[in-house]
Amino acid sequence: MKPKLTKLQRELARRIRGLFAHGEPLNICAVKRNHPELMQAVYAIKPFWGWKRALEAAGIDYSKIKVQLEPYVVCRICGQYFASVAWHVRRVHGVDKDDYLMDYPDAESVSEELRARGSKMKNGPLKHWEPLWTPEYVLDRVAEYRRRKLPVNETWLSRHDISFHAQGILCFGSWSKTLAGAGLDPASIYHEFRWRYPRKEDVVEAIRQRHRSGWPLGVAALHFGARQRRDSALVRSGKAYFGSWPAALVAAGIDARRLQQMAFRAHRRYPDGQAVIRELMRRRQAGLAINRVAVDRCPHANKALARSAVEYFGSWNAALKAAGFAPAVIAEEKFRRLRRYPDANAVVREILRRRRAGLPVAGDALYAGPHRDQALTKMARALFSSWRNALKAAGIYPDTIPRQSRWAAK
């Protein structure tokens, strides 16, 4: 039996039917843009109602509504329209996107249509009915999960509908606030998830049993380890009952610090400073880069080496000195190796080469396209202050170059 509607709900449903009859788009983004007061009224109703339930109350099938997504956003500085304003405000107005959004906090930097194309909205246990993530859609989805008696705790969702869980945290700051926004009590949801360990004694016994079996007791292993040995419910219950996971381990008679050190040593590739020095010398002999950036991020990266070096020697430069290398020399080698265009002449030569080869020389195509070369644009700006000036130095008048979409298919 359908729940009885209040007078306000009946009035809102009547108005929604009128919009549907006139062929107006009724997806959340379109209604927020065209009828913001209607959307606010729907989500102000307590207990939580939501847009999906409002359409159902109006007798409208969600799959039959007209959907409208804006293909452009407006630059608040000059009033021009773009699919994305980030490149425009940086190139034309000299403002980074973050600074632009700080000056105009209610502005959008990417169009709805483009955001919908880039959204990760894979169907999980519940199919999607909106084309784009919005805070309102997140709340509607929480309510629908609850309505269909599906779990809405963090651990279950992070495994079965991770994009939904991530969007809730992104929109509201935490999953608890997301649940509260949908009219749910986070504490009761938490309690439902702890049904496996309803008492402190159950948590203590489970920890001791794992310890006797030789199973890992680290938080990471319990959350993300081998599937048959992970137990996120145990960690969450331990934190809820004892305040923290180390405190739960202590209550079970286990030295948490010693356990952590043993686990760290068991998985450490470089157990002491000498091992770090040997690896640095091996990399050098093999012709691999030993600057910090290369060890952290390049194809032959070794983050374990970087972490161990800082732990044993205090800094990466100190580790280089201990291995007999001069940090200044290594840094200069990095600079020469990573910079493909060391001077203005190299930038001009590459622009002319691209022009002769028929490759695009428009700044947006170089930044993100099938023939992109971000190193070239970065060095051009550093040496000529702008890409236009670099083109002029190469004898190319910028206004004669057709603009090419930075979102071209790759």
C-alpha positions as CSV (number, residue, x, y, z in Angstrom):
1,M,0.0,0.0,0.0
2,K,1.4,3.4,-1.0
3,P,2.0,5.8,1.8
4,K,-0.4,8.7,2.2
5,L,0.8,12.0,0.8
6,T,0.7,15.2,2.7
7,K,-0.9,18.3,1.2
8,L,2.5,19.7,0.3
9,Q,3.5,16.5,-1.4
10,R,0.3,16.4,-3.4
11,E,0.9,20.0,-4.5
12,L,4.4,19.3,-5.6
13,A,3.3,16.1,-7.5
14,R,0.7,18.1,-9.3
15,R,3.3,20.7,-10.4
16,I,5.6,17.9,-11.6
17,R,2.8,16.4,-13.7
18,G,2.3,19.8,-15.3
19,L,5.9,20.1,-16.2
20,F,5.9,16.6,-17.7
21,A,2.8,17.4,-19.7
22,H,4.5,20.5,-21.2
23,G,7.5,18.4,-22.2
24,E,10.0,19.9,-19.9
25,P,13.1,18.0,-19.0
26,L,12.8,16.4,-15.5
27,N,16.3,15.1,-14.8
28,I,17.7,16.5,-11.6
29,C,20.3,18.9,-13.3
30,A,17.6,20.4,-15.6
31,V,15.1,20.9,-12.8
32,K,17.8,22.5,-10.5
33,R,18.6,24.9,-13.4
34,N,15.1,25.7,-14.5
35,H,13.0,25.3,-11.3
36,P,15.4,25.5,-8.4
37,E,12.6,26.3,-5.9
38,L,10.8,23.1,-6.8
39,M,13.9,21.0,-6.2
40,Q,14.5,22.7,-2.9
41,A,10.9,22.1,-1.8
42,V,11.1,18.4,-2.6
43,Y,14.4,17.9,-0.7
44,A,13.2,20.0,2.3
45,I,10.4,17.5,3.1
46,K,11.0,15.4,6.2
47,P,11.1,12.4,6.4
48,F,13.3,12.3,3.3
49,W,11.3,12.1,0.1
50,G,13.6,12.8,-2.8
51,W,13.1,13.4,-6.5
52,K,12.7,9.8,-7.4
53,R,9.8,9.3,-5.0
54,A,8.3,12.7,-6.1
55,L,8.2,11.5,-9.7
56,E,6.6,8.2,-8.5
57,A,4.0,10.2,-6.5
58,A,3.2,12.1,-9.7
59,G,2.7,8.9,-11.6
60,I,5.7,9.4,-13.9
61,D,8.0,6.7,-15.0
62,Y,11.6,7.8,-14.6
63,S,12.6,6.1,-17.9
64,K,10.1,8.2,-19.8
65,I,11.2,11.7,-18.7
66,K,13.0,14.1,-21.0
67,V,16.7,14.5,-20.1
68,Q,18.6,17.7,-20.8
69,L,22.3,18.3,-20.1
70,E,24.0,21.6,-20.8
71,P,26.8,21.3,-23.4
72,Y,28.5,24.5,-22.3
73,V,29.5,26.5,-19.2
74,V,29.9,30.2,-19.1
75,C,33.2,31.9,-18.2
76,R,32.2,34.3,-15.3
77,I,35.1,36.7,-16.3
78,C,34.3,37.4,-19.9
79,G,30.9,35.7,-20.5
80,Q,32.1,33.3,-23.3
81,Y,30.8,29.7,-23.5
82,F,33.0,26.6,-23.4
83,A,32.7,22.9,-22.8
84,S,35.4,23.4,-20.1
85,V,36.7,26.8,-18.9
86,A,39.9,25.6,-17.2
87,W,42.1,25.9,-20.3
88,H,40.4,29.2,-21.3
89,V,40.8,31.0,-17.9
90,R,44.5,29.9,-17.7
91,R,45.4,30.8,-21.2
92,V,43.3,34.0,-21.7
93,H,42.9,35.4,-18.2
94,G,46.1,34.0,-16.6
95,V,44.1,32.4,-13.7
96,D,44.3,28.8,-12.5
97,K,41.1,26.8,-12.3
98,D,41.3,26.6,-8.5
99,D,41.7,30.3,-8.2
100,Y,38.8,30.9,-10.6
101,L,36.5,28.6,-8.5
102,M,37.6,30.4,-5.3
103,D,36.5,33.7,-6.9
104,Y,33.3,32.2,-8.3
105,P,32.4,29.4,-5.9
106,D,29.0,28.8,-7.5
107,A,30.5,28.5,-11.0
108,E,30.9,25.2,-13.0
109,S,34.2,24.6,-14.7
110,V,33.0,21.6,-16.9
111,S,29.7,21.3,-18.7
112,E,27.1,18.8,-17.7
113,E,27.4,17.0,-20.9
114,L,31.1,16.6,-20.6
115,R,30.9,15.6,-16.9
116,A,28.3,12.9,-17.9
117,R,30.6,11.5,-20.5
118,G,33.5,11.3,-18.0
119,S,31.4,10.0,-15.0
120,K,32.1,6.5,-13.8
121,M,28.6,5.3,-13.4
122,K,28.8,1.5,-13.7
123,N,25.7,-0.3,-12.7
124,G,26.2,-2.0,-9.3
125,P,23.4,-3.8,-7.4
126,L,21.2,-1.0,-8.4
127,K,20.9,0.4,-11.9
128,H,21.4,4.1,-12.5
129,W,18.5,6.3,-13.4
130,E,20.2,9.6,-13.6
131,P,22.9,10.4,-16.3
132,L,25.1,12.5,-13.9
133,W,26.2,12.5,-10.3
134,T,24.7,15.3,-8.2
135,P,24.3,15.6,-4.4
136,E,20.6,15.1,-4.8
137,Y,21.0,11.9,-6.9
138,V,23.4,10.5,-4.2
139,L,20.7,11.0,-1.5
140,D,18.1,9.5,-3.8
141,R,20.3,6.5,-4.4
142,V,20.9,6.0,-0.6
143,A,17.1,6.1,0.0
144,E,16.5,3.6,-2.9
145,Y,19.1,1.2,-1.5
146,R,17.4,1.4,1.9
147,R,14.0,1.0,0.3
148,R,15.1,-2.2,-1.4
149,K,16.7,-3.5,1.8
150,L,20.2,-3.4,0.4
151,P,23.2,-2.6,2.7
152,V,24.3,1.1,2.9
153,N,27.3,0.7,5.1
154,E,30.7,1.9,3.8
155,T,32.5,-1.5,3.6
156,W,29.8,-3.2,1.5
157,L,29.3,-0.2,-0.8
158,S,33.1,0.2,-1.3
159,R,33.2,-3.3,-2.7
160,H,29.9,-3.4,-4.7
161,D,29.3,0.2,-5.7
162,I,32.5,2.1,-5.2
163,S,31.7,5.1,-7.4
164,F,28.5,5.7,-5.4
165,H,30.4,5.6,-2.1
166,A,33.1,7.9,-3.4
167,Q,30.6,10.4,-4.7
168,G,28.8,10.5,-1.3
169,I,32.1,11.4,0.4
170,L,33.0,13.9,-2.3
171,C,29.6,15.7,-2.1
172,F,29.0,15.6,1.7
173,G,32.5,15.2,3.3
174,S,31.9,11.8,4.8
175,W,29.6,8.8,4.5
176,S,28.0,9.5,7.8
177,K,26.9,12.9,6.6
178,T,25.6,11.3,3.4
179,L,23.4,8.9,5.4
180,A,22.2,11.7,7.7
181,G,21.3,13.8,4.6
182,A,19.1,10.9,3.4
183,G,17.3,10.8,6.8
184,L,19.2,7.8,8.2
185,D,20.9,7.4,11.5
186,P,24.6,6.6,10.8
187,A,24.9,5.0,14.3
188,S,22.1,2.5,13.6
189,I,23.6,1.6,10.2
190,Y,27.0,1.1,11.9
191,H,25.3,-1.2,14.5
192,E,23.6,-3.2,11.8
193,F,27.0,-3.9,10.2
194,R,28.4,-5.1,13.5
195,W,26.0,-8.0,13.8
196,R,28.9,-10.4,13.6
197,Y,30.5,-9.0,16.7
198,P,27.7,-7.7,18.9
199,R,29.9,-7.7,22.1
200,K,33.4,-6.7,23.1
201,E,34.1,-10.2,24.1
202,D,33.3,-11.4,20.5
203,V,35.9,-8.9,19.1
204,V,38.6,-10.0,21.6
205,E,38.0,-13.7,20.9
206,A,38.1,-13.2,17.1
207,I,41.4,-11.3,17.4
208,R,42.9,-14.1,19.5
209,Q,41.7,-16.7,17.1
210,R,43.3,-15.0,14.1
211,H,46.5,-14.6,16.1
212,R,46.6,-18.3,17.0
213,S,46.0,-19.2,13.3
214,G,48.8,-17.0,12.2
215,W,46.5,-14.7,10.2
216,P,47.5,-11.0,9.7
217,L,46.1,-8.5,12.2
218,G,47.1,-5.3,10.4
219,V,44.3,-2.9,9.3
220,A,45.3,-3.0,5.7
221,A,45.4,-6.8,5.6
222,L,42.0,-7.0,7.3
223,H,40.5,-4.5,4.8
224,F,42.3,-5.4,1.6
225,G,44.2,-8.6,2.1
226,A,43.4,-12.1,0.7
227,R,39.6,-12.4,0.4
228,Q,39.3,-15.4,2.6
229,R,41.2,-13.7,5.4
230,R,39.9,-10.1,5.3
231,D,37.4,-9.0,7.9
232,S,36.5,-5.3,7.8
233,A,33.7,-5.9,10.3
234,L,36.2,-6.9,12.9
235,V,38.2,-3.7,12.5
236,R,35.2,-1.5,12.6
237,S,33.8,-3.3,15.6
238,G,37.1,-3.1,17.4
239,K,37.3,0.7,16.7
240,A,33.8,1.2,17.9
241,Y,34.1,-0.7,21.1
242,F,37.7,0.2,22.1
243,G,38.3,3.5,20.4
244,S,41.0,2.4,18.1
245,W,42.3,-0.8,16.5
246,P,45.6,-0.9,18.5
247,A,43.5,-0.6,21.7
248,A,41.5,-3.6,20.6
249,L,44.7,-5.6,20.0
250,V,45.9,-4.6,23.5
251,A,42.6,-5.7,25.0
252,A,43.2,-9.1,23.3
253,G,46.6,-9.3,25.0
254,I,48.6,-8.5,21.8
255,D,51.5,-6.0,21.7
256,A,50.3,-3.8,18.8
257,R,53.6,-2.0,18.3
258,R,55.6,-5.2,18.2
259,L,53.1,-6.7,15.8
260,Q,53.4,-3.7,13.5
261,Q,57.2,-3.8,13.5
262,M,57.3,-7.5,12.8
263,A,54.9,-7.1,9.9
264,F,56.8,-4.2,8.5
265,R,60.1,-6.1,8.7
266,A,58.6,-9.1,7.1
267,H,57.6,-7.1,4.0
268,R,60.5,-4.7,3.9
269,R,62.7,-5.1,0.8
270,Y,65.6,-3.0,2.3
271,P,66.0,-4.0,6.0
272,D,68.9,-1.6,6.7
273,G,70.9,1.3,5.3
274,Q,73.5,-0.9,3.6
275,A,70.8,-2.5,1.6
276,V,69.7,0.9,0.4
277,I,73.2,1.8,-0.6
278,R,73.7,-1.4,-2.5
279,E,70.5,-0.8,-4.4
280,L,71.5,2.8,-5.3
281,M,74.8,1.5,-6.6
282,R,73.1,-1.2,-8.6
283,R,70.8,1.2,-10.2
284,R,73.7,3.5,-11.1
285,Q,75.6,0.6,-12.7
286,A,72.5,-0.5,-14.6
287,G,72.2,3.1,-16.1
288,L,69.0,3.8,-14.2
289,A,68.3,7.3,-12.8
290,I,68.8,7.8,-9.1
291,N,67.2,11.2,-8.6
292,R,64.2,11.3,-6.3
293,V,61.6,12.0,-9.0
294,A,62.8,9.1,-11.2
295,V,62.8,6.7,-8.2
296,D,59.3,7.8,-7.2
297,R,57.5,8.2,-10.5
298,C,59.4,7.0,-13.6
299,P,59.0,3.6,-15.4
300,H,61.7,2.1,-13.3
301,A,60.3,3.6,-10.1
302,N,61.1,2.0,-6.7
303,K,59.0,3.7,-4.0
304,A,60.1,1.1,-1.4
305,L,63.7,2.3,-2.0
306,A,62.7,6.0,-1.6
307,R,60.8,5.4,1.7
308,S,63.6,3.2,3.1
309,A,66.2,5.8,2.2
310,V,64.4,8.6,4.0
311,E,63.7,6.4,7.0
312,Y,67.4,5.3,7.5
313,F,69.2,8.5,6.4
314,G,66.7,11.3,7.0
315,S,66.5,12.4,3.4
316,W,67.1,11.3,-0.1
317,N,70.2,13.5,-0.5
318,A,71.7,12.1,2.7
319,A,71.3,8.6,1.2
320,L,73.0,9.7,-2.0
321,K,75.9,11.1,0.0
322,A,76.2,7.9,2.0
323,A,76.4,6.0,-1.3
324,G,79.2,8.3,-2.5
325,F,77.1,10.4,-4.9
326,A,77.0,14.2,-5.1
327,P,73.3,15.3,-4.8
328,A,74.0,18.4,-6.9
329,V,75.4,16.4,-9.8
330,I,72.5,13.9,-9.7
331,A,70.0,16.8,-9.7
332,E,71.7,18.3,-12.8
333,E,71.6,15.0,-14.5
334,K,67.9,14.8,-13.8
335,F,67.4,18.2,-15.3
336,R,69.2,17.4,-18.5
337,R,67.5,14.0,-18.8
338,L,63.9,15.1,-18.2
339,R,64.1,18.3,-20.2
340,R,63.5,17.5,-23.9
341,Y,63.8,21.1,-25.0
342,P,66.7,22.7,-23.2
343,D,66.6,26.2,-24.9
344,A,64.5,28.5,-27.0
345,N,66.1,27.2,-30.3
346,A,65.0,23.6,-29.5
347,V,61.4,24.8,-28.9
348,V,61.4,26.7,-32.2
349,R,62.9,23.8,-34.1
350,E,60.3,21.4,-32.8
351,I,57.4,23.8,-33.7
352,L,58.8,24.1,-37.3
353,R,59.2,20.3,-37.5
354,R,55.6,19.7,-36.4
355,R,54.4,22.3,-39.0
356,R,56.3,20.6,-41.8
357,A,55.0,17.2,-40.7
358,G,51.4,18.4,-40.8
359,L,51.0,17.9,-37.0
360,P,48.9,20.4,-35.0
361,V,50.6,23.3,-33.5
362,A,47.5,24.8,-31.7
363,G,48.1,25.0,-27.9
364,D,45.0,23.1,-27.0
365,A,45.8,20.1,-29.3
366,L,49.3,20.0,-27.9
367,Y,48.0,19.9,-24.4
368,A,45.5,17.0,-24.8
369,G,45.1,15.4,-28.1
370,P,46.3,12.4,-30.2
371,H,49.6,14.4,-31.0
372,R,50.0,16.1,-27.7
373,D,53.4,17.2,-26.4
374,Q,52.9,18.9,-23.0
375,A,56.7,19.2,-22.5
376,L,56.9,21.4,-25.5
377,T,54.1,23.7,-24.3
378,K,55.5,23.9,-20.8
379,M,59.0,24.9,-22.0
380,A,57.5,27.3,-24.6
381,R,55.7,29.1,-21.8
382,A,58.7,29.1,-19.5
383,L,61.0,30.5,-22.3
384,F,58.6,32.8,-24.2
385,S,56.0,33.5,-21.5
386,S,53.2,32.2,-23.7
387,W,52.5,29.7,-26.5
388,R,51.5,32.5,-28.9
389,N,54.9,34.2,-28.4
390,A,56.6,30.9,-29.2
391,L,54.7,30.5,-32.4
392,K,55.6,34.1,-33.4
393,A,59.3,33.3,-32.7
394,A,58.9,30.4,-35.2
395,G,57.5,32.7,-37.8
396,I,53.9,31.5,-37.4
397,Y,51.1,34.0,-36.9
398,P,48.8,32.4,-34.1
399,D,45.5,33.7,-35.5
400,T,46.0,31.8,-38.7
401,I,46.0,28.4,-36.9
402,P,42.6,26.7,-36.6
403,R,41.6,25.9,-33.1
404,Q,41.6,22.1,-32.4
405,S,39.6,20.5,-29.7
406,R,41.7,19.4,-26.7
407,W,39.0,16.7,-26.3
408,A,39.7,15.1,-29.7
409,A,39.4,11.3,-29.7
410,K,42.6,9.6,-28.8
